[in-house]
Amino acid sequence: MATQTQSRTRSNSRSSASSRSQATARTERQRKATAQKAAATRRRNAANRSRSAKKAAETRAQAQLNSLQVVQLQAERAALIPVGAALTARDALVEAVKPYVAGRDSAERELEKVGKRVQVSLKRFERRGSTGRNRALREVKRTRTRVERELRQRRNSAVRTVKQNRREAERQVKSTRRQFERQAKVARREVQGQAEGLVQRVSSIA
Protein backbone atom coordinates (compact mmCIF):
# COMPACT_ATOMS: atom_id res chain seq x y z
CA MET A 1 0.00 0.00 0.00
CA ALA A 2 2.71 2.43 0.96
CA THR A 3 4.65 1.43 -2.10
CA GLN A 4 1.69 2.27 -4.37
CA THR A 5 1.24 5.63 -2.67
CA GLN A 6 4.91 6.47 -3.14
CA SER A 7 4.70 5.40 -6.77
CA ARG A 8 1.69 7.68 -7.36
CA THR A 9 3.46 10.56 -5.60
CA ARG A 10 6.57 10.14 -7.76
CA SER A 11 4.38 9.91 -10.87
CA ASN A 12 2.53 13.09 -9.93
CA SER A 13 5.83 14.83 -9.21
CA ARG A 14 7.19 13.82 -12.61
CA SER A 15 3.96 15.00 -14.29
CA SER A 16 4.12 18.38 -12.53
CA ALA A 17 7.78 18.81 -13.43
CA SER A 18 7.03 17.90 -17.04
CA SER A 19 4.15 20.40 -17.14
CA ARG A 20 6.32 23.11 -15.68
CA SER A 21 9.11 22.44 -18.17
CA GLN A 22 6.63 22.48 -21.06
CA ALA A 23 5.14 25.78 -19.83
CA THR A 24 8.60 27.23 -19.46
CA ALA A 25 9.48 26.10 -22.95
CA ARG A 26 6.28 27.68 -24.39
CA THR A 27 6.97 30.94 -22.55
CA GLU A 28 10.52 30.99 -23.87
CA ARG A 29 9.33 30.35 -27.43
CA GLN A 30 6.72 33.12 -27.10
CA ARG A 31 9.36 35.50 -25.71
CA LYS A 32 11.68 34.69 -28.60
CA ALA A 33 8.87 35.11 -31.14
CA THR A 34 7.92 38.49 -29.63
CA ALA A 35 11.54 39.59 -29.66
CA GLN A 36 11.91 38.49 -33.28
CA LYS A 37 8.74 40.41 -34.26
CA ALA A 38 9.94 43.52 -32.45
CA ALA A 39 13.34 43.24 -34.15
CA ALA A 40 11.66 42.80 -37.56
CA THR A 41 9.45 45.83 -36.90
CA ARG A 42 12.48 47.90 -35.93
CA ARG A 43 14.29 46.79 -39.08
CA ARG A 44 11.26 47.71 -41.25
CA ASN A 45 10.93 51.12 -39.56
CA ALA A 46 14.64 51.75 -40.00
CA ALA A 47 14.41 50.72 -43.66
CA ASN A 48 11.36 53.00 -44.18
CA ARG A 49 13.15 55.91 -42.54
CA SER A 50 16.19 55.26 -44.67
CA ARG A 51 14.06 55.18 -47.87
CA SER A 52 12.22 58.36 -46.85
CA ALA A 53 15.48 60.17 -46.12
CA LYS A 54 16.93 58.97 -49.42
CA LYS A 55 13.81 60.05 -51.32
CA ALA A 56 13.82 63.48 -49.62
CA ALA A 57 17.49 63.92 -50.50
CA GLU A 58 16.79 62.94 -54.11
CA THR A 59 13.85 65.40 -54.23
CA ARG A 60 16.01 68.24 -52.89
CA ALA A 61 18.75 67.39 -55.36
CA GLN A 62 16.25 67.32 -58.25
CA ALA A 63 14.77 70.67 -57.17
CA GLN A 64 18.25 72.22 -57.06
CA LEU A 65 19.02 70.72 -60.46
CA ASN A 66 15.76 72.13 -61.89
CA SER A 67 16.57 75.57 -60.47
CA LEU A 68 20.01 75.46 -62.03
CA GLN A 69 18.53 74.37 -65.36
CA VAL A 70 16.01 77.24 -65.28
CA VAL A 71 18.77 79.75 -64.54
CA GLN A 72 20.86 78.27 -67.32
CA LEU A 73 17.97 78.47 -69.80
CA GLN A 74 17.27 82.09 -68.87
CA ALA A 75 20.93 82.98 -69.31
CA GLU A 76 21.01 81.21 -72.68
CA ARG A 77 17.85 83.04 -73.82
CA ALA A 78 19.28 86.38 -72.72
CA ALA A 79 22.38 85.67 -74.80
CA LEU A 80 20.63 84.14 -77.84
CA ILE A 81 17.80 86.67 -78.33
CA PRO A 82 20.05 89.64 -79.29
CA VAL A 83 22.13 87.38 -81.54
CA GLY A 84 19.02 86.05 -83.26
CA ALA A 85 17.60 89.56 -83.69
CA ALA A 86 20.84 90.80 -85.21
CA LEU A 87 21.04 87.84 -87.61
CA THR A 88 17.40 88.32 -88.65
CA ALA A 89 17.98 92.02 -89.33
CA ARG A 90 21.09 91.18 -91.33
CA ASP A 91 19.23 88.58 -93.41
CA ALA A 92 16.42 91.05 -94.10
CA LEU A 93 18.91 93.72 -95.17
CA VAL A 94 20.73 91.28 -97.43
CA GLU A 95 17.46 90.18 -99.05
CA ALA A 96 16.39 93.80 -99.53
CA VAL A 97 19.69 94.87 -101.11
CA LYS A 98 20.28 91.71 -103.16
CA PRO A 99 18.09 92.69 -106.18
CA TYR A 100 19.91 96.02 -106.52
CA VAL A 101 23.42 94.62 -106.43
CA ALA A 102 22.78 91.55 -108.58
CA GLY A 103 22.82 93.57 -111.82
CA ARG A 104 21.07 96.28 -113.82
CA ASP A 105 18.27 94.01 -115.06
CA SER A 106 17.58 92.77 -111.56
CA ALA A 107 17.55 96.34 -110.22
CA GLU A 108 15.13 97.44 -112.96
CA ARG A 109 12.82 94.51 -112.25
CA GLU A 110 12.88 95.28 -108.55
CA LEU A 111 12.15 98.96 -109.27
CA GLU A 112 9.20 97.92 -111.43
CA LYS A 113 7.93 95.72 -108.61
CA VAL A 114 8.31 98.60 -106.16
CA GLY A 115 6.49 100.92 -108.56
CA LYS A 116 3.64 98.42 -108.93
CA ARG A 117 3.38 98.01 -105.17
CA VAL A 118 3.31 101.80 -104.80
CA GLN A 119 0.55 102.09 -107.41
CA VAL A 120 -1.46 99.35 -105.70
CA SER A 121 -1.02 101.07 -102.34
CA LEU A 122 -2.05 104.43 -103.82
CA LYS A 123 -5.16 102.93 -105.38
CA ARG A 124 -6.02 101.25 -102.10
CA PHE A 125 -5.55 104.53 -100.26
CA GLU A 126 -7.67 106.30 -102.86
CA ARG A 127 -10.48 103.77 -102.49
CA ARG A 128 -10.26 104.06 -98.75
CA GLY A 129 -10.35 107.86 -98.96
CA SER A 130 -13.31 107.77 -101.33
CA THR A 131 -15.15 105.40 -99.03
CA GLY A 132 -14.42 107.61 -96.04
CA ARG A 133 -15.50 110.74 -97.94
CA ASN A 134 -18.77 109.16 -99.06
CA ARG A 135 -19.45 107.95 -95.54
CA ALA A 136 -18.76 111.44 -94.18
CA LEU A 137 -21.04 113.03 -96.81
CA ARG A 138 -23.83 110.61 -95.97
CA GLU A 139 -23.42 111.39 -92.30
CA VAL A 140 -23.51 115.14 -93.02
CA LYS A 141 -26.66 114.75 -95.11
CA ARG A 142 -28.34 112.69 -92.43
CA THR A 143 -27.37 115.25 -89.82
CA ARG A 144 -28.60 118.16 -91.95
CA THR A 145 -31.89 116.39 -92.66
CA ARG A 146 -32.41 115.67 -89.00
CA VAL A 147 -31.59 119.26 -88.01
CA GLU A 148 -33.91 120.68 -90.67
CA ARG A 149 -36.71 118.35 -89.57
CA GLU A 150 -36.26 119.38 -85.96
CA LEU A 151 -36.23 123.08 -86.97
CA ARG A 152 -39.43 122.65 -88.99
CA GLN A 153 -41.09 120.89 -86.11
CA ARG A 154 -40.03 123.62 -83.69
CA ARG A 155 -41.12 126.37 -86.13
CA ASN A 156 -44.49 124.75 -86.69
CA SER A 157 -44.93 124.33 -82.96
CA ALA A 158 -44.04 128.03 -82.43
CA VAL A 159 -46.44 129.12 -85.17
CA ARG A 160 -49.24 127.05 -83.65
CA THR A 161 -48.49 128.52 -80.24
CA VAL A 162 -48.53 132.08 -81.64
CA LYS A 163 -51.83 131.45 -83.42
CA GLN A 164 -53.35 129.96 -80.29
CA ASN A 165 -52.16 132.93 -78.22
CA ARG A 166 -53.46 135.42 -80.82
CA ARG A 167 -56.87 133.78 -80.94
CA GLU A 168 -57.00 133.76 -77.17
CA ALA A 169 -56.00 137.45 -77.05
CA GLU A 170 -58.64 138.34 -79.66
CA ARG A 171 -61.29 136.48 -77.68
CA GLN A 172 -60.28 138.32 -74.53
CA VAL A 173 -60.34 141.70 -76.36
CA LYS A 174 -63.77 140.99 -77.81
CA SER A 175 -65.08 139.87 -74.46
CA THR A 176 -63.67 142.96 -72.76
CA ARG A 177 -65.12 145.23 -75.45
CA ARG A 178 -68.55 143.65 -75.15
CA GLN A 179 -68.45 144.04 -71.38
CA PHE A 180 -67.37 147.68 -71.76
CA GLU A 181 -70.14 148.35 -74.29
CA ARG A 182 -72.76 146.79 -72.00
CA GLN A 183 -71.49 148.82 -69.07
CA ALA A 184 -71.49 151.99 -71.23
CA LYS A 185 -75.05 151.36 -72.31
CA VAL A 186 -76.16 150.81 -68.75
CA ALA A 187 -74.42 153.99 -67.65
CA ARG A 188 -75.90 155.96 -70.54
CA ARG A 189 -79.39 154.78 -69.71
CA GLU A 190 -78.87 155.68 -66.07
CA VAL A 191 -77.65 159.17 -67.04
CA GLN A 192 -80.57 159.64 -69.41
CA GLY A 193 -83.00 158.55 -66.71
CA GLN A 194 -81.46 160.91 -64.19
CA ALA A 195 -81.56 163.77 -66.74
CA GLU A 196 -85.19 163.12 -67.59
CA GLY A 197 -86.07 163.03 -63.89
CA LEU A 198 -84.27 166.30 -63.36
CA VAL A 199 -86.10 167.91 -66.34
CA GLN A 200 -89.42 166.76 -64.98
CA ARG A 201 -88.73 168.20 -61.56
CA VAL A 202 -87.67 171.55 -63.11
CA SER A 203 -90.78 171.62 -65.22
CA SER A 204 -93.01 170.91 -62.25
CA ILE A 205 -91.38 173.72 -60.27
CA ALA A 206 -91.82 176.23 -63.13
DRENSETI-592219 format. One line per field, with one value per residue: residue number from 1; x, y, z of N, C-alpha, C in turn. Coordinates in nm, 2 decimals. Example, Ala and Ser with C-alpha at 12.3 -4.5 7.8 and 13.67 -1.06 7.14 Angstrom:
REM residues 2
resi <- 1_2 .
n.px <- 1.32_1.28 .
n.py <- -0.57_-0.22 .
n.pz <- 0.78_0.71 .
ca.px <- 1.23_1.37 .
ca.py <- -0.45_-0.11 .
ca.pz <- 0.78_0.71 .
c.px <- 1.32_1.29 .
c.py <- -0.33_0.00 .
c.pz <- 0.78_0.79 .
***
This chain:
REM residues 206
resi <- 1_2_3_4_5_6_7_8_9_10_11_12_13_14_15_16_17_18_19_20_21_22_23_24_25_26_27_28_29_30_31_32_33_34_35_36_37_38_39_40_41_42_43_44_45_46_47_48_49_50_51_52_53_54_55_56_57_58_59_60_61_62_63_64_65_66_67_68_69_70_71_72_73_74_75_76_77_78_79_80_81_82_83_84_85_86_87_88_89_90_91_92_93_94_95_96_97_98_99_100_101_102_103_104_105_106_107_108_109_110_111_112_113_114_115_116_117_118_119_120_121_122_123_124_125_126_127_128_129_130_131_132_133_134_135_136_137_138_139_140_141_142_143_144_145_146_147_148_149_150_151_152_153_154_155_156_157_158_159_160_161_162_163_164_165_166_167_168_169_170_171_172_173_174_175_176_177_178_179_180_181_182_183_184_185_186_187_188_189_190_191_192_193_194_195_196_197_198_199_200_201_202_203_204_205_206 .
n.px <- 0.08_0.18_0.38_0.26_0.14_0.37_0.46_0.26_0.29_0.55_0.50_0.31_0.47_0.66_0.49_0.41_0.65_0.71_0.50_0.56_0.81_0.73_0.56_0.74_0.90_0.72_0.67_0.93_0.96_0.75_0.85_1.08_0.97_0.82_1.03_1.16_0.97_0.95_1.21_1.21_1.01_1.14_1.36_1.21_1.10_1.33_1.43_1.23_1.25_1.51_1.46_1.28_1.44_1.63_1.47_1.38_1.62_1.69_1.48_1.53_1.77_1.69_1.52_1.71_1.86_1.67_1.63_1.88_1.89_1.68_1.78_2.00_1.88_1.75_1.97_2.09_1.88_1.88_2.12_2.10_1.88_1.94_2.14_2.00_1.82_1.98_2.09_1.86_1.79_2.01_1.98_1.74_1.82_2.01_1.85_1.69_1.87_1.98_1.85_1.93_2.20_2.26_2.26_2.20_1.96_1.82_1.79_1.63_1.40_1.33_1.28_1.05_0.88_0.86_0.74_0.50_0.39_0.37_0.18_-0.04_-0.08_-0.14_-0.38_-0.53_-0.53_-0.66_-0.92_-0.99_-1.00_-1.20_-1.42_-1.43_-1.48_-1.73_-1.88_-1.86_-2.00_-2.25_-2.32_-2.31_-2.53_-2.74_-2.73_-2.79_-3.05_-3.19_-3.15_-3.28_-3.54_-3.60_-3.59_-3.81_-4.02_-4.00_-4.05_-4.31_-4.44_-4.40_-4.54_-4.80_-4.84_-4.82_-5.04_-5.25_-5.22_-5.28_-5.54_-5.66_-5.60_-5.75_-6.01_-6.03_-6.01_-6.24_-6.43_-6.38_-6.44_-6.71_-6.81_-6.75_-6.90_-7.16_-7.16_-7.12_-7.36_-7.55_-7.47_-7.52_-7.80_-7.87_-7.78_-7.94_-8.19_-8.16_-8.13_-8.37_-8.55_-8.46_-8.53_-8.80_-8.86_-8.78_-8.95_-9.19_-9.16_-9.15 .
n.py <- -0.12_0.13_0.14_0.17_0.42_0.58_0.54_0.66_0.92_0.99_0.97_1.17_1.39_1.38_1.43_1.69_1.83_1.79_1.93_2.19_2.23_2.22_2.44_2.64_2.61_2.69_2.95_3.06_3.02_3.19_3.43_3.46_3.47_3.70_3.88_3.85_3.95_4.22_4.30_4.26_4.45_4.69_4.68_4.71_4.97_5.12_5.07_5.20_5.46_5.51_5.49_5.70_5.92_5.90_5.94_6.20_6.34_6.29_6.43_6.70_6.73_6.71_6.93_7.14_7.09_7.14_7.41_7.51_7.44_7.60_7.86_7.84_7.82_8.06_8.24_8.15_8.22_8.50_8.56_8.45_8.58_8.86_8.79_8.64_8.83_9.02_8.87_8.81_9.07_9.13_8.93_9.02_9.27_9.19_9.05_9.25_9.43_9.27_9.24_9.48_9.49_9.27_9.31_9.52_9.46_9.31_9.51_9.69_9.53_9.50_9.76_9.81_9.63_9.76_10.00_9.91_9.80_10.04_10.18_10.01_10.04_10.32_10.32_10.17_10.33_10.55_10.44_10.39_10.65_10.76_10.60_10.68_10.95_10.94_10.82_11.02_11.23_11.12_11.10_11.37_11.46_11.32_11.43_11.70_11.67_11.58_11.79_12.00_11.89_11.89_12.17_12.25_12.13_12.26_12.52_12.50_12.43_12.66_12.85_12.74_12.78_13.07_13.14_13.02_13.18_13.43_13.40_13.36_13.60_13.77_13.68_13.75_14.03_14.09_14.00_14.17_14.42_14.39_14.36_14.62_14.78_14.70_14.79_15.06_15.12_15.07_15.27_15.49_15.48_15.51_15.77_15.91_15.86_15.98_16.25_16.30_16.28_16.49_16.70_16.68_16.74_17.01_17.12_17.08_17.25_17.50 .
n.pz <- 0.00_0.09_-0.09_-0.33_-0.29_-0.28_-0.53_-0.68_-0.59_-0.68_-0.95_-0.99_-0.92_-1.13_-1.34_-1.28_-1.29_-1.56_-1.68_-1.59_-1.71_-1.98_-1.99_-1.93_-2.16_-2.36_-2.29_-2.32_-2.60_-2.69_-2.59_-2.74_-3.00_-2.98_-2.94_-3.19_-3.36_-3.28_-3.34_-3.62_-3.68_-3.60_-3.78_-4.02_-3.98_-3.96_-4.22_-4.37_-4.28_-4.37_-4.65_-4.69_-4.61_-4.81_-5.04_-4.99_-5.00_-5.27_-5.39_-5.30_-5.43_-5.70_-5.72_-5.68_-5.91_-6.11_-6.06_-6.12_-6.40_-6.49_-6.45_-6.61_-6.86_-6.88_-6.89_-7.13_-7.31_-7.27_-7.39_-7.65_-7.77_-7.85_-8.04_-8.23_-8.31_-8.43_-8.64_-8.79_-8.87_-9.03_-9.23_-9.34_-9.44_-9.63_-9.81_-9.89_-10.03_-10.21_-10.48_-10.60_-10.62_-10.77_-11.04_-11.34_-11.48_-11.28_-11.09_-11.22_-11.26_-10.99_-10.93_-11.09_-10.97_-10.72_-10.80_-10.89_-10.65_-10.52_-10.67_-10.64_-10.36_-10.36_-10.50_-10.33_-10.11_-10.22_-10.28_-10.02_-9.91_-10.07_-9.99_-9.72_-9.75_-9.88_-9.68_-9.49_-9.62_-9.64_-9.37_-9.30_-9.46_-9.34_-9.09_-9.15_-9.26_-9.03_-8.86_-9.00_-9.00_-8.73_-8.69_-8.85_-8.72_-8.47_-8.55_-8.66_-8.43_-8.28_-8.44_-8.43_-8.15_-8.14_-8.30_-8.14_-7.91_-8.02_-8.10_-7.86_-7.73_-7.90_-7.84_-7.57_-7.60_-7.75_-7.57_-7.35_-7.47_-7.53_-7.28_-7.18_-7.36_-7.28_-7.02_-7.07_-7.21_-7.00_-6.82_-6.97_-7.01_-6.74_-6.69_-6.87_-6.77_-6.52_-6.61_-6.74_-6.52_-6.37_-6.55_-6.55_-6.28_-6.28_-6.46_-6.33_-6.11_-6.24 .
ca.px <- 0.00_0.27_0.46_0.17_0.12_0.49_0.47_0.17_0.35_0.66_0.44_0.25_0.58_0.72_0.40_0.41_0.78_0.70_0.41_0.63_0.91_0.66_0.51_0.86_0.95_0.63_0.70_1.05_0.93_0.67_0.94_1.17_0.89_0.79_1.15_1.19_0.87_0.99_1.33_1.17_0.95_1.25_1.43_1.13_1.09_1.46_1.44_1.14_1.32_1.62_1.41_1.22_1.55_1.69_1.38_1.38_1.75_1.68_1.38_1.60_1.88_1.63_1.48_1.82_1.90_1.58_1.66_2.00_1.85_1.60_1.88_2.09_1.80_1.73_2.09_2.10_1.79_1.93_2.24_2.06_1.78_2.01_2.21_1.90_1.76_2.08_2.10_1.74_1.80_2.11_1.92_1.64_1.89_2.07_1.75_1.64_1.97_2.03_1.81_1.99_2.34_2.28_2.28_2.11_1.83_1.76_1.75_1.51_1.28_1.29_1.22_0.92_0.79_0.83_0.65_0.36_0.34_0.33_0.06_-0.15_-0.10_-0.20_-0.52_-0.60_-0.56_-0.77_-1.05_-1.03_-1.03_-1.33_-1.52_-1.44_-1.55_-1.88_-1.95_-1.88_-2.10_-2.38_-2.34_-2.35_-2.67_-2.83_-2.74_-2.86_-3.19_-3.24_-3.16_-3.39_-3.67_-3.63_-3.62_-3.94_-4.11_-4.00_-4.11_-4.45_-4.49_-4.40_-4.64_-4.92_-4.85_-4.85_-5.18_-5.34_-5.22_-5.35_-5.69_-5.70_-5.60_-5.86_-6.13_-6.03_-6.03_-6.38_-6.51_-6.37_-6.51_-6.85_-6.84_-6.74_-7.01_-7.28_-7.15_-7.15_-7.50_-7.62_-7.44_-7.59_-7.94_-7.89_-7.77_-8.06_-8.30_-8.15_-8.16_-8.52_-8.61_-8.43_-8.61_-8.94_-8.87_-8.77_-9.08_-9.30_-9.14_-9.18 .
ca.py <- 0.00_0.24_0.14_0.23_0.56_0.65_0.54_0.77_1.06_1.01_0.99_1.31_1.48_1.38_1.50_1.84_1.88_1.79_2.04_2.31_2.24_2.25_2.58_2.72_2.61_2.77_3.09_3.10_3.04_3.31_3.55_3.47_3.51_3.85_3.96_3.85_4.04_4.35_4.32_4.28_4.58_4.79_4.68_4.77_5.11_5.18_5.07_5.30_5.59_5.53_5.52_5.84_6.02_5.90_6.01_6.35_6.39_6.29_6.54_6.82_6.74_6.73_7.07_7.22_7.07_7.21_7.56_7.55_7.44_7.72_7.97_7.83_7.85_8.21_8.30_8.12_8.30_8.64_8.57_8.41_8.67_8.96_8.74_8.60_8.96_9.08_8.78_8.83_9.20_9.12_8.86_9.11_9.37_9.13_9.02_9.38_9.49_9.17_9.27_9.60_9.46_9.16_9.36_9.63_9.40_9.28_9.63_9.74_9.45_9.53_9.90_9.79_9.57_9.86_10.09_9.84_9.80_10.18_10.21_9.94_10.11_10.44_10.29_10.12_10.45_10.63_10.38_10.41_10.79_10.78_10.54_10.76_11.07_10.92_10.79_11.14_11.30_11.06_11.14_11.51_11.47_11.27_11.52_11.82_11.64_11.57_11.93_12.07_11.83_11.94_12.31_12.26_12.09_12.36_12.64_12.47_12.43_12.80_12.91_12.70_12.85_13.21_13.14_13.00_13.29_13.54_13.38_13.38_13.75_13.83_13.65_13.83_14.17_14.10_13.99_14.30_14.52_14.37_14.40_14.77_14.84_14.68_14.88_15.20_15.14_15.08_15.40_15.60_15.48_15.57_15.92_15.96_15.85_16.09_16.38_16.31_16.30_16.63_16.79_16.68_16.82_17.15_17.16_17.09_17.37_17.62 .
ca.pz <- 0.00_0.10_-0.21_-0.44_-0.27_-0.31_-0.68_-0.74_-0.56_-0.78_-1.09_-0.99_-0.92_-1.26_-1.43_-1.25_-1.34_-1.70_-1.71_-1.57_-1.82_-2.11_-1.98_-1.95_-2.30_-2.44_-2.25_-2.39_-2.74_-2.71_-2.57_-2.86_-3.11_-2.96_-2.97_-3.33_-3.43_-3.24_-3.42_-3.76_-3.69_-3.59_-3.91_-4.13_-3.96_-4.00_-4.37_-4.42_-4.25_-4.47_-4.79_-4.69_-4.61_-4.94_-5.13_-4.96_-5.05_-5.41_-5.42_-5.29_-5.54_-5.83_-5.72_-5.71_-6.05_-6.19_-6.05_-6.20_-6.54_-6.53_-6.45_-6.73_-6.98_-6.89_-6.93_-7.27_-7.38_-7.27_-7.48_-7.78_-7.83_-7.93_-8.15_-8.33_-8.37_-8.52_-8.76_-8.86_-8.93_-9.13_-9.34_-9.41_-9.52_-9.74_-9.91_-9.95_-10.11_-10.32_-10.62_-10.65_-10.64_-10.86_-11.18_-11.38_-11.51_-11.16_-11.02_-11.30_-11.23_-10.86_-10.93_-11.14_-10.86_-10.62_-10.86_-10.89_-10.52_-10.48_-10.74_-10.57_-10.23_-10.38_-10.54_-10.21_-10.03_-10.29_-10.25_-9.88_-9.90_-10.13_-9.90_-9.60_-9.79_-9.91_-9.55_-9.42_-9.68_-9.60_-9.23_-9.30_-9.51_-9.24_-8.98_-9.19_-9.27_-8.90_-8.80_-9.07_-8.96_-8.60_-8.70_-8.90_-8.61_-8.37_-8.61_-8.67_-8.30_-8.24_-8.52_-8.37_-8.02_-8.16_-8.34_-8.03_-7.82_-8.08_-8.09_-7.72_-7.70_-7.97_-7.77_-7.45_-7.64_-7.78_-7.45_-7.28_-7.54_-7.51_-7.14_-7.18_-7.43_-7.20_-6.91_-7.12_-7.23_-6.87_-6.76_-7.05_-6.97_-6.61_-6.70_-6.94_-6.67_-6.42_-6.67_-6.76_-6.39_-6.34_-6.63_-6.50_-6.16_-6.31_-6.52_-6.23_-6.03_-6.31 .
c.px <- 0.09_0.35_0.38_0.15_0.25_0.50_0.38_0.23_0.46_0.60_0.38_0.36_0.64_0.63_0.40_0.54_0.77_0.62_0.48_0.74_0.85_0.61_0.63_0.91_0.86_0.65_0.82_1.03_0.85_0.76_1.03_1.09_0.86_0.92_1.19_1.10_0.91_1.12_1.30_1.10_1.05_1.33_1.35_1.12_1.22_1.48_1.35_1.19_1.43_1.57_1.35_1.33_1.61_1.61_1.38_1.51_1.75_1.59_1.45_1.70_1.81_1.58_1.59_1.87_1.81_1.60_1.78_1.97_1.77_1.69_1.96_2.01_1.77_1.85_2.12_2.01_1.83_2.04_2.20_1.97_1.85_2.08_2.11_1.84_1.86_2.10_1.98_1.74_1.90_2.05_1.82_1.71_1.95_1.97_1.69_1.74_2.01_1.98_1.88_2.14_2.37_2.30_2.18_1.97_1.75_1.71_1.63_1.39_1.23_1.22_1.07_0.82_0.76_0.73_0.51_0.30_0.29_0.20_-0.06_-0.18_-0.18_-0.35_-0.60_-0.63_-0.67_-0.91_-1.09_-1.07_-1.17_-1.44_-1.54_-1.51_-1.70_-1.95_-1.97_-1.99_-2.24_-2.42_-2.38_-2.49_-2.77_-2.85_-2.81_-3.01_-3.25_-3.26_-3.27_-3.53_-3.70_-3.66_-3.76_-4.04_-4.12_-4.07_-4.26_-4.51_-4.50_-4.52_-4.78_-4.94_-4.89_-5.00_-5.28_-5.34_-5.29_-5.50_-5.74_-5.70_-5.72_-5.99_-6.14_-6.06_-6.18_-6.46_-6.50_-6.44_-6.66_-6.89_-6.84_-6.86_-7.14_-7.27_-7.17_-7.30_-7.58_-7.59_-7.51_-7.74_-7.96_-7.88_-7.89_-8.18_-8.29_-8.17_-8.30_-8.59_-8.58_-8.51_-8.75_-8.96_-8.86_-8.90_-9.19_-9.28_-9.18_-9.33 .
c.py <- 0.12_0.25_0.20_0.38_0.64_0.65_0.65_0.91_1.09_1.04_1.13_1.42_1.50_1.46_1.65_1.90_1.89_1.91_2.17_2.34_2.28_2.39_2.67_2.73_2.70_2.92_3.14_3.12_3.16_3.44_3.57_3.52_3.66_3.93_3.96_3.95_4.19_4.39_4.35_4.41_4.70_4.80_4.74_4.92_5.18_5.18_5.18_5.44_5.62_5.56_5.66_5.94_6.02_5.97_6.16_6.41_6.40_6.41_6.68_6.84_6.77_6.88_7.16_7.21_7.15_7.36_7.60_7.54_7.56_7.85_7.97_7.86_8.00_8.28_8.27_8.20_8.45_8.66_8.54_8.51_8.78_8.91_8.70_8.73_9.02_9.00_8.80_8.97_9.20_9.05_8.94_9.21_9.31_9.10_9.14_9.44_9.40_9.21_9.39_9.58_9.34_9.19_9.46_9.57_9.37_9.40_9.69_9.66_9.48_9.67_9.89_9.73_9.68_9.96_10.03_9.84_9.94_10.22_10.14_10.00_10.24_10.42_10.25_10.24_10.54_10.57_10.40_10.55_10.82_10.72_10.63_10.89_11.05_10.89_10.93_11.23_11.25_11.10_11.29_11.53_11.43_11.37_11.65_11.79_11.63_11.71_12.01_12.02_11.89_12.09_12.33_12.23_12.20_12.49_12.62_12.48_12.58_12.88_12.88_12.77_13.00_13.22_13.12_13.12_13.41_13.53_13.40_13.53_13.81_13.80_13.73_13.98_14.19_14.09_14.11_14.41_14.51_14.40_14.56_14.83_14.82_14.78_15.03_15.22_15.15_15.22_15.51_15.60_15.54_15.72_15.98_15.97_15.97_16.23_16.40_16.34_16.45_16.73_16.80_16.76_16.97_17.20_17.18_17.22_17.50_17.63 .
c.pz <- 0.00_-0.03_-0.32_-0.42_-0.31_-0.47_-0.74_-0.71_-0.66_-0.92_-1.10_-1.00_-1.06_-1.36_-1.41_-1.31_-1.49_-1.75_-1.70_-1.68_-1.95_-2.11_-2.00_-2.09_-2.38_-2.41_-2.32_-2.54_-2.77_-2.69_-2.69_-2.98_-3.10_-2.99_-3.11_-3.40_-3.40_-3.33_-3.56_-3.78_-3.69_-3.72_-4.02_-4.11_-4.00_-4.15_-4.43_-4.40_-4.35_-4.61_-4.79_-4.69_-4.75_-5.05_-5.11_-5.02_-5.20_-5.46_-5.41_-5.40_-5.67_-5.83_-5.74_-5.85_-6.14_-6.18_-6.13_-6.35_-6.58_-6.54_-6.58_-6.86_-6.99_-6.94_-7.08_-7.35_-7.39_-7.37_-7.62_-7.85_-7.91_-8.05_-8.26_-8.39_-8.47_-8.65_-8.85_-8.94_-9.05_-9.25_-9.42_-9.49_-9.64_-9.85_-9.97_-10.05_-10.23_-10.46_-10.68_-10.68_-10.73_-11.00_-11.22_-11.41_-11.38_-11.08_-11.09_-11.26_-11.08_-10.85_-10.98_-11.04_-10.76_-10.67_-10.86_-10.75_-10.47_-10.54_-10.67_-10.44_-10.25_-10.42_-10.42_-10.12_-10.09_-10.26_-10.11_-9.85_-9.95_-10.05_-9.78_-9.64_-9.81_-9.77_-9.48_-9.48_-9.64_-9.45_-9.22_-9.35_-9.41_-9.13_-9.02_-9.20_-9.13_-8.84_-8.87_-9.02_-8.82_-8.60_-8.75_-8.79_-8.51_-8.42_-8.62_-8.53_-8.25_-8.31_-8.46_-8.23_-8.04_-8.21_-8.23_-7.94_-7.88_-8.08_-7.95_-7.68_-7.77_-7.89_-7.64_-7.49_-7.67_-7.66_-7.36_-7.34_-7.53_-7.37_-7.12_-7.24_-7.35_-7.08_-6.95_-7.15_-7.10_-6.81_-6.84_-7.02_-6.83_-6.61_-6.77_-6.84_-6.57_-6.48_-6.70_-6.63_-6.35_-6.42_-6.58_-6.37_-6.19_-6.37_-6.42_-6.14_-6.10_-6.33 .
***
